[in-house]
Amino acid sequence: MDLLFYKDAYQKSCDAIVTYSEDGQVRLDQTLFYPTGGGQPGDSGWLELSDGTKSKVLEARKGENHEDVVLHLAEDASAPQVGSKVTAVLDWERRYAHMKIHSCLHLLCASVVGDVTGGQISDVKGRLDFNLPDTAIDKAELEEKINQLIAEDHAITQDWISDEELDNNPSMVRTMSVKPPRGSGKIRLVKIGNDVDLQPCGGTHVKSTGEIGPIKIGKVENKGKQNRRINLTFAS
């Protein structure tokens, strides 16, 4: 399966052929739907047949034990059949909001010294959990720092390295709960600016930090002996 969201996260639709369709689970020969993973929700949208019939995609998920297979969870009654030619169309506003929040969480990660123990993304807010047993968080200072990085409009790019290269640079991995996917022989890196942030990531991102827009730091919560949860949302 060709995963188009790695090539262009801004592509909103694509033509595809249905290669599997059973119990509302549809697989295509190529897709731009990002599957649930790494704290980022799976994309939603629809599959449109040549006669104009639309099948709503409720969510995209990874195939069981297959990182490179995406299952589109469609409404059973309208799911297209194997061999059908369809146009896959994203709910773009929702996906773009995920991209902005995800990129902003990388800025949050770069602004807090501590390993990440968890995280979550939605189309209106996001949060990261850090292993910070004795650290006090200055919300105003952190908010100012992240908004400054956003205003500086740093480029966000991607690259690929081998499993061996990552093994030789273990400090790149900031997340304790989510490990970079292995098995394909290469691992995707997301880079912000020249030296703002660099870490393995399989999610979708905006092209520059300026696209994110101003953010607000919400609650900083104590979620355990070594867990501080930092919430953020769009300022407007």
MARBA-3410 file (N, C-alpha, C, O; in Angstrom, 1 decimal):
236
0.8,-1.2,0.0,0.0,0.0,0.0,0.9,1.2,0.0,1.8,1.3,0.8 ~ 0.5,2.2,-0.9,1.3,3.4,-1.0,0.7,4.4,0.0,-0.4,4.8,-0.1 ~ 1.5,4.9,1.0,1.1,5.8,2.0,1.4,7.2,1.6,2.5,7.7,1.8 ~ 0.5,7.9,1.0,0.7,9.2,0.4,0.9,10.3,1.4,1.5,11.3,1.1 ~ 0.4,10.1,2.6,0.5,11.2,3.6,2.0,11.4,4.0,2.3,12.5,4.5
2.9,10.4,3.8,4.3,10.6,4.0,4.9,11.5,3.0,5.9,12.2,3.2 ~ 4.4,11.4,1.7,4.9,12.2,0.6,4.4,13.6,0.6,5.2,14.6,0.3 ~ 3.2,13.8,1.0,2.6,15.2,0.9,1.4,15.2,1.9,0.3,14.7,1.6 ~ 1.6,15.7,3.1,0.6,15.8,4.1,-0.5,16.8,3.8,-1.6,16.8,4.4 ~ -0.3,17.6,2.7,-1.3,18.5,2.3,-2.2,18.0,1.2,-3.2,18.8,0.8
-2.0,16.8,0.7,-2.9,16.3,-0.3,-4.2,15.9,0.3,-4.3,15.2,1.3 ~ -5.3,16.4,-0.3,-6.6,16.3,0.2,-7.4,15.2,-0.4,-8.4,14.7,0.3 ~ -7.1,14.7,-1.5,-7.8,13.6,-2.2,-6.9,12.8,-3.1,-5.9,13.3,-3.5 ~ -7.3,11.6,-3.4,-6.5,10.8,-4.4,-7.5,9.7,-5.0,-8.5,9.3,-4.4 ~ -7.1,9.3,-6.1,-7.8,8.2,-6.8,-7.2,6.9,-6.3,-6.0,6.8,-6.1
-8.0,5.8,-6.1,-7.5,4.6,-5.6,-8.4,3.4,-6.0,-9.5,3.6,-6.5 ~ -7.9,2.2,-5.9,-8.7,1.0,-6.2,-8.9,0.2,-4.9,-7.9,0.0,-4.1 ~ -10.1,-0.3,-4.6,-10.4,-1.1,-3.4,-9.8,-2.5,-3.6,-10.1,-3.2,-4.5 ~ -8.9,-2.9,-2.7,-8.3,-4.2,-2.7,-8.8,-5.1,-1.7,-8.5,-6.3,-1.7 ~ -9.6,-4.6,-0.7,-10.2,-5.5,0.3,-11.4,-4.7,0.9,-11.4,-3.5,1.1
-12.5,-5.4,1.1,-13.7,-4.8,1.6,-14.5,-5.9,2.3,-15.1,-6.7,1.7 ~ -14.6,-5.8,3.7,-15.3,-6.8,4.4,-15.7,-6.2,5.8,-14.8,-5.6,6.5 ~ -16.9,-6.4,6.2,-17.4,-5.9,7.5,-17.1,-4.5,7.7,-16.8,-4.0,8.8 ~ -17.2,-3.7,6.7,-17.0,-2.2,6.8,-15.6,-1.8,6.9,-15.3,-0.6,7.1 ~ -14.6,-2.7,6.7,-13.2,-2.4,6.7,-12.7,-2.5,5.2,-12.8,-3.5,4.5
-12.2,-1.3,4.8,-11.8,-1.2,3.4,-10.4,-0.9,3.2,-9.8,0.0,4.0 ~ -9.7,-1.6,2.3,-8.3,-1.3,2.1,-8.1,-0.9,0.6,-8.8,-1.4,-0.3 ~ -7.3,0.1,0.4,-7.0,0.7,-0.9,-5.6,0.4,-1.4,-4.7,0.0,-0.6 ~ -5.4,0.5,-2.7,-4.0,0.3,-3.2,-3.1,1.5,-2.8,-1.9,1.3,-2.7 ~ -3.7,2.6,-2.5,-2.9,3.8,-2.0,-3.9,4.6,-1.2,-5.1,4.6,-1.4
-3.4,5.4,-0.2,-4.2,6.2,0.6,-3.5,7.4,1.2,-2.3,7.4,1.3 ~ -4.3,8.5,1.4,-3.8,9.6,2.1,-4.4,9.8,3.5,-4.1,10.7,4.2 ~ -5.1,8.7,4.0,-5.7,8.7,5.3,-4.7,8.3,6.3,-4.2,7.1,6.2 ~ -4.4,9.1,7.3,-3.4,8.7,8.3,-4.2,7.8,9.3,-5.3,8.2,9.8 ~ -3.6,6.7,9.7,-4.2,5.8,10.7,-3.9,6.2,12.1,-2.8,6.7,12.4
-4.8,5.9,13.0,-4.6,6.2,14.4,-3.3,5.6,14.9,-2.9,4.5,14.7 ~ -2.5,6.5,15.6,-1.2,6.0,16.1,-0.4,7.1,16.7,-0.5,8.3,16.2 ~ 0.4,6.8,17.7,1.3,7.9,18.3,0.6,9.0,18.9,1.1,10.1,19.0 ~ -0.6,8.8,19.3,-1.4,9.8,20.0,-2.2,10.7,19.0,-3.1,11.5,19.4 ~ -2.0,10.5,17.7,-2.8,11.2,16.7,-3.9,10.4,16.2,-3.8,9.2,15.8
-5.2,11.0,16.2,-6.3,10.2,15.7,-6.3,9.9,14.2,-5.6,10.6,13.5 ~ -6.9,8.8,13.9,-7.0,8.5,12.5,-7.9,9.5,11.7,-8.8,10.0,12.3 ~ -7.6,9.6,10.4,-8.3,10.6,9.6,-9.7,10.1,9.3,-10.0,8.9,9.4 ~ -10.6,11.0,9.1,-12.0,10.7,8.6,-12.2,11.4,7.3,-11.4,12.2,6.9 ~ -13.3,11.0,6.6,-13.6,11.6,5.3,-14.6,10.7,4.6,-15.6,10.3,5.2
-14.4,10.5,3.3,-15.3,9.6,2.6,-14.6,9.1,1.3,-13.6,9.6,0.9 ~ -15.2,8.0,0.8,-14.8,7.3,-0.4,-15.9,7.5,-1.4,-17.0,7.2,-1.2 ~ -15.6,8.1,-2.6,-16.6,8.4,-3.6,-16.4,7.6,-4.8,-15.3,7.6,-5.4 ~ -17.5,6.9,-5.2,-17.4,6.1,-6.4,-17.7,6.9,-7.7,-18.1,8.1,-7.6 ~ -17.4,6.3,-8.8,-17.6,7.1,-10.1,-19.0,7.5,-10.3,-19.2,8.5,-11.1
-20.0,6.9,-9.8,-21.4,7.3,-9.9,-21.8,8.3,-8.9,-23.0,8.7,-8.9 ~ -20.9,8.8,-8.1,-21.2,9.8,-7.1,-21.6,9.3,-5.8,-21.8,10.1,-4.8 ~ -21.8,8.0,-5.6,-22.1,7.4,-4.3,-20.9,7.6,-3.4,-19.8,7.4,-3.7 ~ -21.3,8.0,-2.1,-20.2,8.3,-1.1,-20.4,7.3,0.0,-21.5,7.0,0.5 ~ -19.2,6.8,0.5,-19.2,6.0,1.7,-18.4,6.7,2.7,-17.2,7.0,2.5
-19.0,7.0,3.8,-18.3,7.8,4.9,-17.2,7.0,5.6,-17.5,5.8,6.0 ~ -16.0,7.5,5.7,-14.9,6.9,6.5,-14.9,7.5,7.9,-14.7,8.6,8.1 ~ -15.3,6.6,8.8,-15.4,7.1,10.2,-14.0,7.2,10.8,-13.8,8.1,11.7 ~ -13.1,6.4,10.5,-11.8,6.4,11.1,-10.8,5.6,10.2,-11.3,4.6,9.6 ~ -9.6,5.9,10.2,-8.5,5.0,9.6,-7.7,4.4,10.7,-7.3,5.1,11.6
-7.4,3.1,10.5,-6.6,2.4,11.5,-5.6,1.6,10.8,-5.7,1.2,9.6 ~ -4.5,1.2,11.6,-3.5,0.3,11.0,-4.0,-1.1,11.0,-4.8,-1.5,11.9 ~ -3.6,-1.8,10.0,-4.0,-3.2,9.9,-3.2,-4.0,11.0,-2.1,-3.6,11.4 ~ -3.8,-5.0,11.5,-3.3,-5.8,12.6,-1.9,-6.4,12.2,-1.8,-7.1,11.2 ~ -0.9,-6.0,13.0,0.5,-6.5,12.7,1.1,-6.0,11.4,2.1,-6.6,10.9
0.5,-4.9,10.8,1.0,-4.4,9.6,1.1,-2.9,9.7,0.1,-2.2,9.6 ~ 2.3,-2.3,9.8,2.5,-0.9,9.9,2.1,-0.2,8.6,1.7,1.0,8.7 ~ 2.3,-0.9,7.5,2.1,-0.2,6.2,0.7,-0.5,5.6,0.6,-0.2,4.4 ~ -0.2,-1.0,6.4,-1.6,-1.2,5.9,-2.5,-0.4,6.6,-2.5,-0.3,7.9 ~ -3.4,0.4,5.9,-4.4,1.2,6.5,-5.8,0.7,6.2,-6.1,0.4,5.0
-6.6,0.5,7.2,-8.0,0.1,7.1,-8.9,1.3,7.2,-8.7,2.0,8.2 ~ -9.7,1.5,6.3,-10.7,2.6,6.3,-12.0,2.0,6.9,-12.6,1.2,6.2 ~ -12.4,2.5,8.0,-13.6,2.0,8.7,-14.8,2.7,8.1,-15.1,3.9,8.5 ~ -15.6,2.1,7.2,-16.7,2.7,6.6,-18.0,2.2,7.1,-18.1,1.2,7.8 ~ -19.1,2.9,6.7,-20.4,2.4,7.1,-20.7,1.2,6.2,-20.7,1.3,5.0
-21.1,0.1,6.9,-21.3,-1.2,6.2,-22.1,-1.1,4.9,-21.7,-1.6,3.9 ~ -23.2,-0.5,5.0,-24.2,-0.5,3.9,-23.7,0.1,2.6,-24.0,-0.3,1.5 ~ -22.8,1.1,2.8,-22.3,1.8,1.6,-20.8,1.5,1.3,-20.2,2.2,0.4 ~ -20.2,0.5,2.0,-18.8,0.3,1.7,-18.6,-0.2,0.3,-19.3,-1.1,-0.2 ~ -17.6,0.3,-0.5,-17.4,-0.1,-1.8,-16.8,-1.5,-1.9,-16.2,-2.0,-1.0
-17.0,-2.1,-3.0,-16.6,-3.5,-3.2,-15.2,-3.6,-3.8,-14.7,-2.6,-4.4 ~ -14.6,-4.8,-3.7,-13.2,-5.0,-4.2,-13.2,-4.7,-5.7,-14.1,-5.2,-6.4 ~ -12.2,-4.0,-6.2,-12.1,-3.7,-7.6,-12.7,-2.4,-7.9,-12.4,-1.8,-9.0 ~ -13.5,-1.8,-7.0,-14.1,-0.5,-7.3,-13.0,0.6,-7.4,-12.0,0.6,-6.6 ~ -13.2,1.6,-8.3,-12.4,2.7,-8.4,-13.0,3.8,-7.6,-14.2,4.1,-7.8
-12.3,4.4,-6.6,-12.9,5.4,-5.8,-12.0,6.7,-5.7,-10.8,6.6,-6.0 ~ -12.5,7.8,-5.3,-11.7,8.9,-4.9,-11.8,9.1,-3.4,-12.9,9.3,-2.8 ~ -10.7,9.0,-2.7,-10.6,9.1,-1.3,-10.4,10.6,-0.9,-9.5,11.2,-1.4 ~ -11.3,11.1,-0.1,-11.3,12.5,0.2,-11.2,12.7,1.7,-12.0,12.1,2.5 ~ -10.3,13.5,2.2,-10.1,13.8,3.6,-11.1,14.8,4.2,-11.6,15.7,3.4
-11.5,14.7,5.4,-12.1,15.8,6.2,-10.9,16.7,6.5,-10.2,16.5,7.5 ~ -10.6,17.6,5.6,-9.3,18.4,5.6,-9.2,19.3,6.8,-8.1,19.3,7.4 ~ -10.3,19.9,7.2,-10.2,20.9,8.4,-9.8,20.1,9.6,-9.0,20.6,10.4 ~ -10.3,18.9,9.8,-10.0,18.1,11.0,-8.5,17.7,10.9,-7.8,17.8,11.9 ~ -8.1,17.1,9.7,-6.7,16.7,9.6,-5.7,17.9,9.8,-4.7,17.7,10.5
-6.0,19.0,9.2,-5.1,20.2,9.3,-4.9,20.6,10.7,-3.9,21.0,11.2 ~ -6.0,20.6,11.5,-6.0,20.9,12.9,-5.1,19.9,13.7,-4.3,20.3,14.5 ~ -5.2,18.6,13.3,-4.3,17.6,13.9,-2.8,17.9,13.6,-2.0,17.8,14.5 ~ -2.6,18.3,12.3,-1.2,18.6,11.9,-0.6,19.8,12.8,0.5,19.7,13.2 ~ -1.4,20.8,13.0,-1.0,22.0,13.7,-0.7,21.6,15.2,0.3,22.0,15.8
-1.7,20.9,15.8,-1.5,20.5,17.2,-0.3,19.6,17.3,0.5,19.7,18.3 ~ -0.1,18.6,16.4,1.0,17.7,16.5,2.4,18.4,16.4,3.3,18.2,17.2 ~ 2.5,19.3,15.5,3.7,20.1,15.3,4.0,20.9,16.6,5.1,21.1,17.0 ~ 2.9,21.5,17.2,3.1,22.3,18.4,3.5,21.4,19.6,4.3,21.9,20.4 ~ 3.1,20.2,19.6,3.5,19.3,20.7,5.0,19.0,20.6,5.7,18.8,21.6
5.5,19.0,19.3,7.0,18.9,19.2,7.7,20.1,19.7,8.8,20.0,20.3 ~ 7.1,21.2,19.6,7.7,22.5,20.2,7.6,22.4,21.7,8.6,22.8,22.4 ~ 6.5,21.8,22.2,6.4,21.7,23.7,7.5,20.7,24.2,8.1,20.9,25.2 ~ 7.7,19.6,23.4,8.7,18.6,23.8,10.1,19.2,23.8,10.9,18.9,24.7 ~ 10.3,20.1,22.8,11.6,20.8,22.7,11.8,21.8,23.8,13.0,22.2,24.1
10.7,22.2,24.5,10.8,23.3,25.4,10.8,22.9,26.9,11.0,23.7,27.8 ~ 10.6,21.6,27.1,10.6,21.0,28.4,11.7,19.9,28.5,11.7,19.0,27.7 ~ 12.6,20.0,29.5,13.6,19.0,29.6,13.0,17.8,30.5,12.8,17.9,31.7 ~ 12.8,16.7,29.8,12.3,15.5,30.5,11.7,14.6,29.5,11.3,15.0,28.4 ~ 11.8,13.3,29.8,11.3,12.2,28.9,9.7,12.3,28.8,9.1,12.5,29.8
9.2,12.0,27.6,7.8,12.0,27.4,7.2,10.7,27.7,7.7,9.7,27.2 ~ 6.2,10.6,28.6,5.6,9.3,29.0,4.2,9.1,28.3,3.7,8.0,28.5 ~ 3.7,10.1,27.6,2.5,9.9,26.9,2.0,11.2,26.2,2.6,12.2,26.5 ~ 1.0,11.1,25.4,0.5,12.3,24.7,-0.8,12.0,24.0,-1.1,10.8,23.8 ~ -1.5,13.0,23.6,-2.7,12.9,22.9,-3.0,14.2,22.1,-2.6,15.3,22.5
-3.6,13.9,20.9,-3.9,15.0,20.0,-5.4,15.0,19.6,-6.0,14.0,19.4 ~ -6.0,16.2,19.5,-7.3,16.3,19.0,-7.3,17.5,18.0,-6.2,18.1,17.8 ~ -8.5,17.9,17.5,-8.5,19.0,16.5,-8.6,20.3,17.2,-8.7,21.4,16.6 ~ -8.7,20.3,18.6,-8.7,21.6,19.3,-7.7,21.7,20.4,-7.4,22.8,20.8 ~ -7.1,20.6,20.8,-6.1,20.7,21.9,-5.2,19.5,21.8,-5.4,18.6,21.0
-4.1,19.6,22.7,-3.2,18.5,22.8,-2.5,18.5,24.1,-2.6,19.5,24.9 ~ -1.9,17.4,24.5,-1.2,17.3,25.7,0.0,16.3,25.7,-0.1,15.4,24.9 ~ 1.0,16.6,26.5,2.1,15.7,26.7,2.3,15.4,28.2,2.1,16.3,29.0 ~ 2.7,14.2,28.5,3.0,13.8,29.9,4.5,13.7,29.9,5.1,13.0,29.1 ~ 5.1,14.3,31.0,6.6,14.2,31.1,7.0,13.6,32.4,6.2,13.6,33.4
8.1,12.9,32.4,8.7,12.4,33.6,9.5,13.5,34.3,10.7,13.7,34.1 ~ 8.7,14.2,35.2,9.3,15.4,35.9,8.9,15.3,37.4,8.0,16.0,37.8 ~ 9.6,14.5,38.1,9.2,14.2,39.5,9.3,15.5,40.4,8.5,15.6,41.3 ~ 10.3,16.4,40.2,10.5,17.5,41.1,10.6,18.8,40.4,11.3,19.7,40.9 ~ 10.0,18.9,39.2,10.2,20.1,38.4,8.9,21.0,38.4,7.8,20.5,38.2
9.0,22.2,38.8,7.9,23.2,38.7,7.8,23.8,37.3,8.8,24.2,36.8 ~ 6.6,23.9,36.7,6.4,24.4,35.4,5.9,25.8,35.5,4.8,26.0,36.1 ~ 6.6,26.8,34.9,6.1,28.1,34.8,5.3,28.3,33.6,5.8,28.4,32.5 ~ 4.0,28.2,33.7,3.1,28.2,32.5,3.3,29.4,31.6,3.3,29.3,30.4 ~ 3.4,30.6,32.2,3.5,31.8,31.4,4.8,31.8,30.6,4.8,32.2,29.5
5.9,31.4,31.3,7.2,31.4,30.6,7.2,30.3,29.5,7.7,30.6,28.4 ~ 6.6,29.2,29.7,6.5,28.1,28.7,5.7,28.6,27.5,6.0,28.4,26.4 ~ 4.5,29.2,27.8,3.7,29.7,26.7,4.4,30.7,25.9,4.3,30.7,24.7 ~ 5.1,31.6,26.5,5.8,32.7,25.8,6.9,32.0,24.9,7.1,32.4,23.8 ~ 7.6,31.0,25.4,8.7,30.4,24.7,8.1,29.7,23.4,8.7,29.8,22.4
7.0,29.0,23.6,6.5,28.2,22.4,5.9,29.2,21.4,6.1,29.0,20.2 ~ 5.2,30.2,21.9,4.7,31.2,20.9,5.8,32.0,20.2,5.6,32.4,19.0 ~ 6.9,32.1,20.8,8.1,32.7,20.2,8.6,31.8,19.0,8.9,32.3,17.9 ~ 8.7,30.5,19.3,9.1,29.5,18.3,8.1,29.5,17.1,8.5,29.4,16.0 ~ 6.8,29.6,17.5,5.8,29.7,16.4,6.0,30.9,15.5,6.0,30.9,14.3
6.2,32.1,16.2,6.3,33.4,15.5,7.6,33.4,14.6,7.6,34.1,13.6 ~ 8.6,32.7,15.0,9.9,32.6,14.2,9.7,31.9,12.9,10.6,31.9,12.1 ~ 8.6,31.2,12.8,8.3,30.5,11.5,9.4,29.5,11.0,9.8,29.6,9.9 ~ 9.8,28.6,11.9,10.8,27.6,11.6,10.2,26.6,10.6,9.1,26.2,10.7 ~ 11.0,26.2,9.6,10.6,25.2,8.6,10.5,23.8,9.3,11.3,23.5,10.2
9.6,23.0,8.9,9.4,21.7,9.4,9.6,20.7,8.3,8.9,20.7,7.3 ~ 10.6,19.9,8.4,11.0,19.0,7.3,11.1,17.5,7.8,11.0,17.3,9.0 ~ 11.3,16.6,6.9,11.4,15.2,7.3,12.6,14.6,6.6,13.1,15.0,5.5 ~ 13.1,13.5,7.2,14.2,12.7,6.7,14.1,11.3,7.1,13.2,11.0,7.9 ~ 14.9,10.4,6.6,14.8,9.0,7.0,16.2,8.5,7.4,17.2,8.9,6.8
16.2,7.7,8.4,17.5,7.1,8.9,17.2,5.6,9.0,16.1,5.1,9.1 ~ 18.3,4.8,9.1,18.1,3.4,9.3,17.9,3.0,10.8,18.2,3.8,11.7 ~ 17.5,1.8,11.1,17.4,1.3,12.5,18.7,1.4,13.2,18.8,1.8,14.3 ~ 19.8,1.1,12.5,21.1,1.1,13.1,21.5,2.5,13.5,22.1,2.7,14.5 ~ 21.2,3.5,12.6,21.5,4.9,12.9,20.8,5.4,14.1,21.4,6.1,14.9
19.6,4.9,14.3,18.8,5.3,15.5,19.4,4.7,16.7,19.5,5.3,17.8 ~ 19.8,3.4,16.6,20.4,2.7,17.7,21.7,3.4,18.2,22.0,3.3,19.4 ~ 22.4,4.0,17.2,23.6,4.7,17.6,23.3,6.1,18.1,24.3,6.8,18.6 ~ 22.1,6.6,18.1,21.7,7.9,18.6,20.4,7.8,19.4,19.4,8.4,19.0 ~ 20.5,7.0,20.5,19.3,6.8,21.3,18.7,8.0,21.9,17.5,8.0,22.2
19.4,9.1,22.0,18.9,10.3,22.6,17.8,11.0,21.8,17.1,11.9,22.2 ~ 17.8,10.6,20.5,16.7,11.1,19.6,15.3,10.8,20.1,14.4,11.5,19.8 ~ 15.2,9.6,20.7,13.9,9.1,21.1,13.5,9.7,22.5,14.1,9.4,23.5 ~ 12.5,10.6,22.5,12.1,11.3,23.7,10.9,10.6,24.3,10.6,10.8,25.5 ~ 10.2,9.8,23.6,9.0,9.2,24.1,9.3,7.8,24.7,9.8,6.9,24.1
8.9,7.7,26.0,9.1,6.4,26.7,8.0,5.4,26.4,8.2,4.2,26.5 ~ 6.8,5.9,26.1,5.6,5.0,25.9,5.4,4.6,24.5,4.8,3.5,24.2 ~ 5.9,5.4,23.5,5.7,5.1,22.1,7.0,5.0,21.4,7.8,6.0,21.4 ~ 7.3,3.8,20.9,8.6,3.6,20.3,8.5,3.8,18.7,7.4,3.5,18.2 ~ 9.5,4.3,18.1,9.5,4.4,16.6,9.2,3.0,16.0,9.8,2.0,16.4
8.3,3.0,14.9,8.1,1.7,14.3,9.3,1.2,13.6,10.0,1.9,12.9 ~ 9.5,-0.1,13.7,10.7,-0.7,13.1,10.2,-1.9,12.2,9.1,-2.3,12.2 ~ 11.1,-2.4,11.4,10.8,-3.5,10.5,10.9,-3.2,9.1,11.2,-4.1,8.3 ~ 10.7,-1.9,8.7,10.8,-1.6,7.3,12.2,-1.2,6.8,12.5,-1.1,5.6 ~ 13.1,-1.1,7.8,14.5,-0.8,7.5,14.9,0.7,7.6,16.0,1.1,7.5
13.8,1.5,7.7,14.1,3.0,7.8,13.1,3.6,8.8,12.0,3.1,8.9 ~ 13.5,4.7,9.4,12.7,5.4,10.4,12.6,6.8,10.0,13.6,7.4,9.6 ~ 11.4,7.4,10.1,11.2,8.8,9.7,11.6,9.7,10.8,11.2,9.5,12.0 ~ 12.3,10.8,10.5,12.6,11.9,11.4,11.9,13.1,11.0,11.7,13.4,9.8 ~ 11.4,13.9,12.0,10.8,15.2,11.8,11.7,16.2,12.4,12.1,16.1,13.6
12.1,17.2,11.6,13.1,18.2,12.0,12.4,19.6,12.0,11.7,19.9,11.0 ~ 12.6,20.4,13.1,12.0,21.7,13.2,13.2,22.7,13.2,14.0,22.7,14.1 ~ 13.3,23.6,12.2,14.4,24.5,12.2,15.7,23.9,12.0,15.8,22.7,11.7 ~ 16.8,24.7,12.3,18.1,24.1,12.3,18.4,23.3,13.5,19.2,22.3,13.5 ~ 17.9,23.8,14.7,18.3,23.1,15.9,17.2,23.2,17.0,17.4,23.1,18.2
15.9,23.4,16.5,14.8,23.5,17.5,14.4,22.1,18.0,14.3,21.9,19.2 ~ 14.2,21.1,17.1,13.8,19.8,17.5,14.1,18.8,16.4,14.0,19.1,15.2 ~ 14.5,17.6,16.8,14.7,16.5,15.8,14.4,15.2,16.5,15.1,14.9,17.5 ~ 13.4,14.5,16.0,13.0,13.2,16.7,12.3,12.3,15.7,11.6,12.8,14.8 ~ 12.3,11.0,16.0,11.5,10.1,15.1,10.0,10.4,15.3,9.6,10.6,16.5
9.3,10.3,14.2,7.8,10.6,14.3,7.1,10.1,13.0,7.7,10.3,11.9 ~ 6.0,9.4,13.2,5.3,8.9,12.0,4.1,9.7,11.7,3.3,9.4,10.8 ~ 3.8,10.8,12.4,2.6,11.6,12.2,2.7,12.7,11.1,3.7,12.8,10.5 ~ 1.6,13.4,10.9,1.6,14.4,9.9,1.8,15.8,10.5,1.4,16.0,11.7 ~ 2.5,16.7,9.8,2.9,18.0,10.3,2.7,19.1,9.3,2.6,18.8,8.1
2.6,20.3,9.8,2.6,21.5,8.9,4.0,21.7,8.4,5.0,21.1,8.9 ~ 4.1,22.6,7.4,5.4,22.9,6.8,6.2,23.9,7.6,7.5,23.9,7.4 ~ 5.6,24.7,8.4,6.4,25.6,9.2,5.6,26.0,10.5,4.4,25.9,10.5 ~ 6.4,26.4,11.5,5.7,26.6,12.8,4.8,27.8,12.7,3.8,27.9,13.5 ~ 5.0,28.7,11.8,4.1,29.9,11.7,2.7,29.5,11.4,1.7,30.3,11.7
2.4,28.3,10.8,1.1,27.9,10.4,0.3,27.5,11.7,-1.0,27.5,11.6 ~ 0.9,27.3,12.8,0.2,26.8,14.0,-0.6,27.9,14.6,-1.8,27.6,15.0 ~ -0.1,29.1,14.6,-0.8,30.2,15.2,-0.6,30.2,16.7,-0.1,29.3,17.3 ~ -1.0,31.3,17.4,-0.8,31.4,18.8,-1.5,30.3,19.6,-2.6,29.9,19.2 ~ -0.8,29.9,20.7,-1.4,28.8,21.5,-1.5,29.3,23.0,-0.8,30.3,23.4
-2.2,28.6,23.8,-2.3,28.8,25.2,-1.9,27.5,26.0,-2.3,26.5,25.6 ~ -1.1,27.7,27.0,-0.9,26.6,27.9,-2.0,26.5,28.9,-2.4,27.4,29.6 ~ -2.6,25.3,29.0,-3.8,25.1,29.9,-3.3,24.5,31.2,-2.3,25.0,31.8 ~ -4.0,23.6,31.7,-3.7,23.0,33.0,-2.3,22.2,33.0,-2.0,21.6,32.0 ~ -1.6,22.4,34.1,-0.4,21.5,34.3,-0.8,20.6,35.5,-1.0,21.1,36.6
-1.0,19.3,35.2,-1.6,18.4,36.1,-0.5,17.4,36.7,0.4,17.0,35.9 ~ -0.7,17.0,37.9,0.1,16.0,38.5,-0.6,14.7,38.3,-1.7,14.4,39.0 ~ -0.1,13.8,37.5,-0.8,12.5,37.2,0.0,11.3,37.8,-0.2,10.2,37.3 ~ 0.8,11.6,38.8,1.5,10.4,39.4,2.8,10.9,40.0,3.1,12.1,39.8 ~ 3.5,10.0,40.6,4.8,10.4,41.2,5.8,11.0,40.3,6.5,11.9,40.7
5.8,10.6,39.1,6.8,11.1,38.1,6.1,11.6,36.8,6.7,11.5,35.7 ~ 4.9,12.0,36.9,4.2,12.4,35.7,3.5,13.7,35.8,2.6,14.0,36.6 ~ 4.0,14.7,34.9,3.3,16.0,34.9,2.7,16.2,33.5,3.4,16.1,32.5 ~ 1.4,16.4,33.4,0.7,16.5,32.2,0.5,18.0,31.8,0.0,18.8,32.6 ~ 1.0,18.4,30.7,0.9,19.8,30.2,-0.1,19.8,29.0,0.1,19.2,28.0
-1.1,20.6,29.2,-2.2,20.7,28.2,-2.0,22.1,27.4,-1.6,23.1,28.0 ~ -2.3,22.0,26.1,-2.3,23.3,25.3,-3.4,23.3,24.3,-4.0,22.2,24.0 ~ -3.8,24.5,23.9,-4.8,24.6,22.9,-4.6,25.9,22.1,-3.7,26.7,22.4 ~ -5.3,26.0,21.0,-5.2,27.2,20.2,-5.7,28.4,20.9,-6.6,28.3,21.7 ~ -5.0,29.5,20.7,-5.4,30.8,21.5,-6.7,31.3,20.9,-7.4,32.1,21.7
-7.1,31.0,19.7,-8.3,31.5,19.1,-8.9,30.6,18.1,-10.0,30.8,17.6
END
